[in-house]
Amino acid sequence: MNIVIINGSPRKSGRTGIAARYIQRTFNTDLIDLSEGDIPLYNGEAYQAELENVVALRKKVKEADAVLLLSPEYHSSMSGALKNAMDFLGSEQFHQKPVGLLAVAGGGKGGINALNSMRTVGRGVYANVIPKQLVLDPHCFDYENDAVNEESAKLVEALYNELVMYAEMRKYLLAKEEA
């Protein structure tokens, strides 16, 4: 199963990155890390579609069986870095593809708005954004081990397993259509 994780945080040392790296290690997935700053600011100009990093982003997402989007909540929305990356993508990469959502909140406000904005953009690219979603607050992390704590690991695993279930159902249905 080819699951791609997108770390939507622009911060190198943020909690969203910790969660993304934890998921990558635990489930042996591919990781697109937007904190590396490889994706330019989207401007809609045709030449951007030919940029090496944009071509690589589109290819990875298109070839994935499912995608897990992670974002911190900034000003009641997903990060600008994730929205910018999503602007380079579209239905060609996401049509009917299962997408899971995980928000990392600073505590107190929840993270639900980041989830809602990711879900809205997912609909805009015709993704199949799965019902299960997750918010991780600061207390959910094991900072010393670049991981999440034991209780949160169970929640992450449940989200990941549901995403895999939807990806397997999609593969089954696509194979049935081809037969």
C-alpha positions in Angstrom: 0.0 0.0 0.0 1.5 3.3 -1.1 0.4 5.9 1.5 1.9 9.4 1.2 2.1 11.7 4.2 2.3 15.4 3.7 3.7 17.4 6.6 2.0 20.7 6.0 4.1 22.7 8.6 6.6 25.2 7.4 8.5 24.8 10.7 11.5 22.4 10.8 11.0 21.6 14.5 7.3 21.8 15.0 4.9 19.2 16.4 3.4 18.6 13.0 6.8 17.4 11.8 7.1 15.1 14.8 3.7 13.5 14.1 4.6 13.2 10.4 8.0 11.5 11.1 6.4 9.3 13.7 3.8 8.1 11.1 6.4 7.6 8.4 8.6 5.5 10.7 5.8 3.5 12.3 4.0 2.6 9.0 6.9 2.8 6.6 5.3 5.5 4.4 6.6 8.1 2.0 6.8 11.6 3.4 6.6 14.9 1.6 8.0 17.5 4.1 6.9 21.0 3.2 9.3 22.4 5.9 12.1 21.7 3.4 10.8 24.7 1.4 11.1 23.0 -2.0 7.7 24.1 -3.2 7.6 27.7 -4.6 4.8 30.1 -4.0 2.0 29.2 -6.3 1.3 32.0 -8.9 -0.7 30.1 -11.5 1.9 30.7 -14.3 2.3 27.8 -16.7 6.1 27.5 -16.2 5.6 26.3 -12.6 4.0 23.0 -13.8 7.5 22.1 -15.3 9.5 22.9 -12.1 11.3 19.7 -10.9 9.9 19.9 -7.3 6.3 20.5 -8.6 6.5 17.6 -11.0 7.9 15.4 -8.2 5.1 16.5 -5.8 2.4 15.8 -8.4 3.8 12.4 -9.3 4.1 11.2 -5.7 0.6 12.2 -4.9 -0.9 10.8 -8.1 0.8 7.5 -7.6 -0.3 7.2 -4.0 -3.1 4.9 -3.0 -4.0 7.4 -0.2 -2.8 10.6 1.3 -2.6 11.7 4.9 -2.5 15.5 5.3 -1.1 17.0 8.4 -1.2 20.7 9.4 -0.8 22.9 12.3 -3.8 25.3 12.9 -2.8 28.8 12.0 -5.3 31.6 12.5 -8.2 29.1 12.4 -7.1 27.3 9.2 -4.6 25.0 7.8 -1.1 26.3 7.2 -0.3 28.5 4.2 2.4 26.0 3.3 -0.1 23.1 2.9 -2.6 25.3 1.1 0.2 26.4 -1.3 1.2 22.8 -2.0 -2.5 21.9 -2.6 -2.8 24.7 -5.1 -0.2 22.8 -7.2 -2.4 19.7 -7.1 -5.9 18.9 -8.4 -8.3 16.3 -9.4 -5.7 14.6 -11.6 -3.9 13.7 -8.4 -6.8 13.3 -6.0 -10.0 12.1 -7.8 -11.7 9.6 -5.5 -8.4 9.1 -3.6 -8.8 8.5 0.1 -7.4 11.3 2.2 -7.0 11.4 5.9 -6.7 14.5 8.0 -4.6 15.3 11.1 -4.4 18.7 12.7 -1.9 19.7 15.4 -3.2 22.4 17.7 -1.5 24.6 20.2 -3.9 23.7 22.9 -7.1 25.5 23.9 -8.6 26.2 20.5 -8.8 22.7 19.2 -7.6 22.4 15.6 -11.1 21.7 14.2 -10.9 24.7 11.9 -7.7 23.4 10.3 -9.5 20.1 9.7 -12.5 21.9 8.2 -10.3 23.9 5.8 -8.4 20.8 4.8 -11.7 19.0 4.2 -13.0 21.9 2.1 -9.9 21.9 -0.1 -10.1 18.1 -0.4 -13.6 18.4 -1.8 -12.3 21.0 -4.2 -9.9 18.5 -5.7 -12.5 15.6 -5.7 -10.7 13.7 -3.0 -12.5 11.1 -0.9 -11.8 12.7 2.5 -12.5 10.0 5.1 -14.8 10.7 8.0 -12.3 9.9 10.7 -10.0 12.7 11.6 -7.6 13.6 14.5 -6.4 16.5 16.5 -3.2 16.3 18.5 -2.5 18.8 21.3 0.9 19.6 22.9 0.4 16.9 25.6 0.1 14.2 23.0 3.8 14.3 22.1 6.9 12.5 23.3 9.4 15.2 22.5 12.5 13.4 23.6 11.8 10.5 21.2 10.4 12.6 18.2 7.2 10.6 18.6 3.7 10.7 20.0 2.8 9.3 23.4 1.3 5.9 23.9 -2.3 7.0 24.1 -2.0 9.2 21.0 -0.2 6.4 19.1 -3.5 4.4 19.4 -5.5 7.3 17.9 -3.0 7.7 15.1 -3.0 4.0 14.4 -6.9 4.0 14.2 -6.8 6.9 11.8 -4.1 5.3 9.7 -6.0 1.9 9.6 -9.2 3.6 8.5 -7.3 5.3 5.7 -5.9 2.0 4.6 -9.3 0.5 4.7 -10.6 3.1 2.3 -7.6 2.7 0.0 -8.1 -1.1 -0.1 -11.8 -0.5 -1.0 -10.9 1.9 -3.8 -8.3 -0.6 -5.2 -11.0 -3.4 -5.1 -13.5 -1.2 -6.9 -11.1 -0.1 -9.5 -10.0 -3.6 -10.2 -13.6 -4.7 -10.5 -14.3 -1.9 -13.0 -11.3 -3.1 -15.1 -12.4 -6.7 -15.1 
